[in-house]
Every structure is written in C-alpha cells, then in structure tokens.
Amino acid sequence: MKKMMLSVAAGLFLLPGVGLADSLTPGSFSAAINVGESVTIHKALTVTEEAGSFAPVDVFFLADTTGSMGPQIAAVKTGAASIMTNTASLGDVHYAVGEYKDFGDVYVYHRNQDLTGNTAAVQTGINLWGASGGADIPEANLFALKEAADTTSWRTGSTRIMVWFGDAPGHDPSGVVTEASATAALVAKNIAVEALDVGDLDSTGQATRIAAATSGHYYSGIDVNNIVDTITAAITTIVDEYTTVALDLTEVPAGLTATAIPASYTGDWNRSVDRIFNFDVVITGDAEGTYDFNIYGLVDGSRVATELDHIDVGAPVPEPATMLLFGTGLSALAGVIRRKRNQK
C-alpha cells in the first residue's frame, strides 16, 4: 500500500483510490454533557472516486425544440437510455425534462417531466419533444432557464445540473426575464449549467456567461454525432470536479450550538483520487434535553454523506461560588437550630 501523504491544506489527506462511496466518520456519536459544557467530535469526510448511492444528483434536460432542432432532438431521443445508464453510478440520480420554443408558439416553456428516478418516465418525457415553431432567430431561452430553475422540485442537498442545448441565442429580455434575472435564479438554486451549442447558441455570449456564472461549462461545435457523448461527459464532469468541502450543521436542533472547525476547505479538486478532509465539531449544551440529529458532509454544497449524533444535556453544574453560598446558608441554619435547642 502506498504511504499516506499529507496535502498542502491542513487537515486534508490523499489516499490511494479505492472507488468507495463518500463517507463521514465516525458513523455515529453519543455523548452526555451538562448545560454550558461542550464536547468536541473529530470528524473525517472522505471524498472518493465515486460519490455513491447516498449523494442526490438532479439532472434537468432542457432542449430548444424549435423547427431547426430536428436532428439533435432525434439523436437525444435515441441516446437518452445510454445517457441515463452511463450516469446512474454518479449517485442517487434523478432526471427531469423540459423544452422551450418562443413567444407566439403553442407554448413558450413546457416541463415534460419533473424530477424522478423512474428512467422510463424520463424517456417518455424526452419522446414528447418535437421540432416546431420559432419563426425568428432568438428563442425563449432565458425565460425557460428561469422557469426551470424556479419551478422544478429540486431535492434538498442535491447536486443540480442543467443540461441545456440549442442552436440560437435568447431574446433579452425574454418576456419579463433578462439574462441577469435568469442567471440569478440559477445561482440562487445552486444549479450548474452545462451549455451545449449545436449551432449559434452563444452568438451573443449568453451561453458562455451563464455557464461561467453557475460554475458550469460551455461546449461548442456539438453535432448529432457527438451530442449524446457530450451530454454524458457534461453530467459526469460536474460530479467529478469540486472546489468546496464542508459540513452541514443545519439539522442541529435548538438547545445545542454547533461549530465546525474549519468552516470549510476550498481548492481545485477532482475525483481521480480519494481525499480525507478533517473537521472538529464543537457542540455546546444550551438547554436540558435529549437530542438526535444528522450532520452531513457537503461537496460543493451537496450532501454526499451523513452521520447520526446523540447528545444528552443534563442540568447545569452549580458554580463554586453558588456552592459556597449554599454551604454558608446551611451552616447558618444549623447554628439557628442549635441556639433554639439551647434555649429550651
């Protein structure tokens, strides 16, 4: 076995890749403290070559289905099963399907299928695509991106990927939606946009800017022969590359205060090798009670691992001064009792 190496970032270790799922250790922790006391839990988040089945990954297929998109739509319909098969191992993957045309067409934006793990339903949604409409060059891209961001049932803690492909830029404004408001909606939901240009999608620079602003990627020169492979690679790239590792303490209940040290790690990493990120979590008892809660490992804001904690918080220990006063009071009371007895 290769020797473990300490990385340049304190608390981060590199390990030989073993391809296991991400994990947070210890898997569970239990402690008893009093009000005002604290306990420190040493946690290690291992980010492996594969995220594993726990990590939720939400993928939205968004297509321009105007009249010029016939060949590309046909190619994705044929290759959809392959895309889903080849990305299924990236985690607990759910897919959604949507399309857009332009204002004045039968619809501007339509969601064919909300997020689901049922791949047959996803295929059915994609099969609803048909090339029609779009009389002028710009389409309703921006309107569709914002609608998809705002109305999709994204799962809590998921890695969110918008696979968007088209051959024309979007009207700006698109109805009441501008590039700025569409981008803001995507960023607010932590959605990475993978923009596939199958024609002139980026002729105004929209696709490049939106992809960059959402930590996604822009792909140029995509044709019917490589669109399926490019979509598969785009989804895989988002899961494989990461820049931030942290702990999610949001489920720590009232009655406890929890702090992670460090708050997060930031770098430029990928899943080519397993990495261990070390944290100390300091938990302080604020109120008496029994508390059970989860702490999650986060990779780029997405939950990839979980660990269960159990903390019992008892009554506060009296301060020494309080004990002294209590003892003094008892002594005084005893003196009174003795005097009363002597007077009898």
C-alpha positions in Angstrom: 0.0 0.0 0.0 1.2 3.5 -0.8 2.1 5.7 2.1 -0.5 8.2 3.1 0.5 11.8 2.1 -0.4 15.0 3.9 -1.6 17.6 1.4 -0.7 21.3 1.4 -4.0 22.0 3.0 -4.0 21.3 6.7 -6.4 18.5 7.6 -6.6 17.1 4.1 -5.1 13.7 3.3 -4.7 11.9 0.0 -5.3 8.2 -0.2 -5.0 5.6 -2.9 -8.3 5.5 -4.8 -10.5 2.6 -3.8 -13.7 3.8 -5.6 -15.9 3.5 -2.5 -18.8 5.9 -1.7 -18.2 9.1 0.2 -18.4 8.7 3.9 -18.4 10.7 7.2 -16.8 9.1 10.2 -17.5 8.3 12.9 -20.8 6.9 11.5 -22.5 7.8 14.8 -21.5 9.6 18.0 -23.0 9.8 21.5 -22.2 11.9 24.5 -23.6 13.3 27.7 -22.8 16.8 28.8 -24.3 19.4 31.2 -25.8 22.8 30.2 -22.9 25.1 29.5 -20.5 22.3 28.7 -19.1 21.4 25.3 -17.9 18.2 23.6 -15.6 18.1 20.5 -16.2 15.5 17.8 -13.4 14.7 15.4 -15.0 14.0 12.0 -13.4 12.9 8.8 -15.2 13.4 5.4 -13.8 11.0 2.8 -14.5 12.1 -0.8 -13.8 9.1 -3.0 -13.6 8.4 -6.7 -17.4 7.7 -6.8 -19.9 9.7 -4.7 -22.0 6.6 -4.1 -25.7 6.0 -3.9 -26.4 8.4 -1.0 -25.4 11.5 -2.9 -28.5 13.0 -4.6 -27.9 14.3 -8.2 -30.6 16.2 -10.0 -30.2 16.5 -13.8 -32.5 18.6 -15.9 -32.5 18.1 -19.7 -33.6 21.4 -21.3 -33.9 21.4 -25.1 -34.6 24.0 -27.7 -37.4 22.3 -29.7 -37.9 24.9 -32.4 -38.1 24.0 -36.1 -34.3 23.8 -36.8 -33.6 21.3 -34.0 -35.0 18.1 -35.5 -31.7 16.1 -35.9 -30.4 17.0 -32.5 -33.7 16.1 -30.8 -33.8 12.8 -32.6 -30.3 12.0 -31.5 -31.1 12.7 -27.8 -34.3 10.6 -28.0 -32.3 7.7 -29.3 -29.4 8.1 -26.9 -31.3 9.0 -23.7 -31.2 5.5 -22.3 -27.5 5.4 -22.8 -27.0 8.8 -21.1 -29.0 7.6 -18.1 -27.3 4.2 -17.9 -23.8 5.8 -18.0 -24.6 8.4 -15.4 -26.5 6.2 -12.9 -23.4 5.4 -10.9 -22.8 9.1 -10.1 -25.1 8.9 -7.1 -28.9 8.8 -6.4 -29.6 10.3 -9.8 -33.0 11.8 -10.7 -33.8 13.4 -14.1 -36.2 16.0 -15.3 -37.2 17.0 -18.9 -38.2 20.4 -20.3 -38.3 22.3 -23.6 -38.7 25.8 -24.9 -39.8 27.4 -28.1 -40.6 31.1 -28.5 -43.3 33.7 -27.7 -46.2 33.2 -30.1 -45.7 29.4 -30.4 -48.0 26.8 -29.0 -46.1 27.2 -25.7 -43.0 29.2 -24.6 -41.7 26.7 -22.0 -43.0 23.3 -21.1 -41.8 20.8 -18.4 -42.4 17.4 -19.8 -41.3 15.5 -16.7 -40.5 16.7 -13.2 -37.5 15.1 -11.3 -37.9 11.3 -10.9 -35.7 8.2 -10.6 -38.1 6.4 -13.0 -36.0 6.3 -16.2 -38.9 5.1 -18.3 -40.9 8.2 -17.3 -37.9 10.3 -18.3 -37.6 8.6 -21.7 -41.4 9.2 -22.2 -40.8 12.9 -21.4 -38.0 13.2 -23.9 -40.1 11.4 -26.5 -42.6 14.3 -26.3 -40.1 16.7 -27.9 -40.9 17.7 -31.4 -39.3 20.3 -33.6 -41.6 23.2 -34.5 -42.1 26.9 -34.2 -39.5 29.7 -33.6 -40.1 32.0 -36.6 -37.2 34.4 -35.8 -33.7 33.6 -34.7 -33.7 34.4 -30.9 -35.8 32.0 -28.8 -37.2 31.9 -25.3 -34.0 30.5 -23.7 -33.8 32.9 -20.8 -37.5 32.5 -19.9 -37.1 28.7 -19.9 -33.9 28.7 -17.8 -35.6 30.8 -15.1 -38.8 28.8 -15.1 -36.9 25.5 -14.9 -34.8 26.9 -12.0 -37.8 28.2 -10.1 -40.5 25.5 -10.6 -38.6 22.2 -10.6 -38.8 20.1 -7.5 -35.1 20.1 -6.7 -34.2 17.8 -3.8 -32.6 19.2 -0.6 -28.8 18.9 -0.7 -28.7 17.7 -4.3 -26.0 18.3 -7.0 -28.1 20.3 -9.5 -27.2 20.2 -13.2 -29.0 21.9 -16.1 -28.1 20.2 -19.4 -29.2 22.9 -21.9 -28.8 22.5 -25.7 -29.9 24.7 -28.5 -28.8 26.5 -31.7 -29.9 30.1 -31.2 -29.5 32.8 -28.6 -32.3 34.0 -26.4 -34.4 37.2 -26.5 -33.2 39.6 -23.9 -35.5 40.5 -22.3 -37.4 37.3 -22.9 -40.9 38.4 -21.7 -40.1 39.8 -18.3 -36.9 37.7 -17.9 -33.5 39.1 -18.6 -30.1 37.3 -18.8 -29.4 38.8 -15.4 -32.6 37.6 -13.8 -32.3 34.1 -15.3 -28.7 33.8 -14.1 -29.7 35.0 -10.6 -32.4 32.3 -10.4 -30.0 29.6 -11.4 -27.3 30.8 -9.0 -29.9 31.1 -6.2 -30.8 27.4 -6.6 -27.1 26.3 -6.9 -27.7 24.9 -10.5 -24.7 24.3 -12.7 -25.5 25.0 -16.3 -23.8 22.7 -18.9 -24.5 24.6 -22.2 -24.2 22.6 -25.4 -24.0 24.8 -28.5 -25.3 22.9 -31.5 -25.4 26.0 -33.8 -25.3 29.6 -32.7 -26.4 29.3 -29.1 -23.5 31.5 -27.9 -23.6 34.1 -30.7 -24.3 36.9 -28.2 -22.1 35.3 -25.4 -25.1 34.4 -23.3 -24.3 30.7 -23.0 -20.7 31.3 -22.0 -21.7 33.9 -19.4 -24.5 31.8 -17.9 -22.3 28.7 -17.7 -19.4 30.6 -16.1 -21.7 32.3 -13.6 -23.2 29.0 -12.4 -19.8 27.1 -12.3 -20.8 25.1 -15.3 -19.2 24.7 -18.7 -19.8 25.8 -22.3 -19.4 23.3 -25.1 -19.1 24.5 -28.7 -19.4 22.7 -32.1 -21.7 19.9 -30.9 -23.4 18.0 -33.6 -25.7 15.0 -33.9 -22.8 12.6 -33.9 -21.4 13.6 -30.5 -24.3 15.2 -28.6 -25.1 12.1 -26.6 -21.4 11.5 -25.5 -21.1 15.2 -24.7 -24.2 15.2 -22.5 -22.9 12.2 -20.7 -19.5 13.8 -20.2 -21.0 17.1 -19.1 -23.0 15.5 -16.3 -20.0 13.4 -15.2 -17.7 16.4 -15.1 -19.9 18.4 -12.7 -20.0 15.5 -10.2 -16.2 14.7 -10.6 -14.9 18.2 -10.1 -15.4 20.1 -6.8 -14.0 23.2 -5.1 -15.6 23.3 -1.6 -15.9 20.7 1.1 -17.8 21.5 4.4 -20.2 20.1 6.9 -23.9 20.8 7.0 -25.0 21.5 10.6 -28.4 22.9 9.8 -30.2 20.0 11.5 -28.6 20.6 14.8 -31.6 21.4 17.0 -32.4 24.3 19.3 -30.9 23.5 22.7 -27.5 22.9 21.2 -24.9 25.1 19.5 -22.5 23.5 17.0 -19.5 25.0 15.2 -17.3 23.2 12.6 -13.5 23.9 12.6 -12.5 24.7 9.9 -15.8 26.0 8.4 -14.8 24.7 5.0 -12.0 23.7 2.7 -11.6 25.4 -0.7 -9.4 24.1 -3.6 -9.5 22.8 -7.1 -10.0 19.0 -6.9 -11.5 16.1 -8.8 -12.4 12.5 -8.0 -9.2 11.0 -9.5 -8.0 10.1 -6.0 -9.7 9.7 -2.6 -9.3 12.6 -0.2 -9.9 12.9 3.5 -11.0 16.3 5.0 -10.8 16.5 8.8 -13.0 18.7 11.0 -13.6 19.3 14.7 -17.2 19.9 15.6 -17.7 21.6 18.9 -21.2 21.1 20.4 -22.3 23.1 23.4 -25.4 22.3 25.5 -27.7 25.3 25.8 -30.7 23.6 27.4 -31.5 20.3 29.1 -32.8 17.6 26.8 -32.1 14.6 24.6 -31.1 15.4 21.0 -30.8 13.2 18.0 -29.8 14.8 14.7 -27.8 14.3 11.5 -24.7 16.0 10.3 -24.0 15.9 6.6 -20.8 16.0 4.5 -21.0 18.6 1.8 -19.2 18.7 -1.6 -19.9 22.0 -3.4 -23.0 22.4 -1.2 -24.4 19.0 -2.0 -24.9 16.3 0.6 -22.8 13.3 -0.1 -22.6 11.5 3.3 -24.4 11.5 6.7 -23.7 10.7 10.3 -26.1 10.5 13.3 -25.3 12.2 16.6 -27.0 11.7 20.0 -26.4 14.3 22.8 -27.9 14.2 26.3 -27.7 17.5 28.1 -28.2 17.5 31.9 -28.7 20.1 34.5 -26.1 22.8 34.8 -23.3 22.2 37.4 -23.6 24.9 40.1 -20.8 27.4 40.1 -18.3 27.2 43.0 -19.4 30.5 44.5 -23.0 29.2 44.4 -21.9 26.1 46.3 -20.1 28.2 48.9 -23.2 30.4 49.4 -25.3 27.2 49.7 -22.9 25.8 52.2 -22.8 29.0 54.2 -26.5 29.1 54.3 -26.7 25.5 55.6 -24.2 26.4 58.3 -26.1 29.4 59.4 -29.3 27.4 59.5 -27.7 24.7 61.6 -26.5 27.5 64.1 -30.0 28.8 64.4 -31.3 25.3 65.1 -28.6 24.8 67.8 -29.4 28.1 69.5 -33.1 27.3 69.6 -32.4 23.9 71.2 -30.2 25.5 73.8 -32.9 28.0 74.8 -35.3 25.2 75.6 
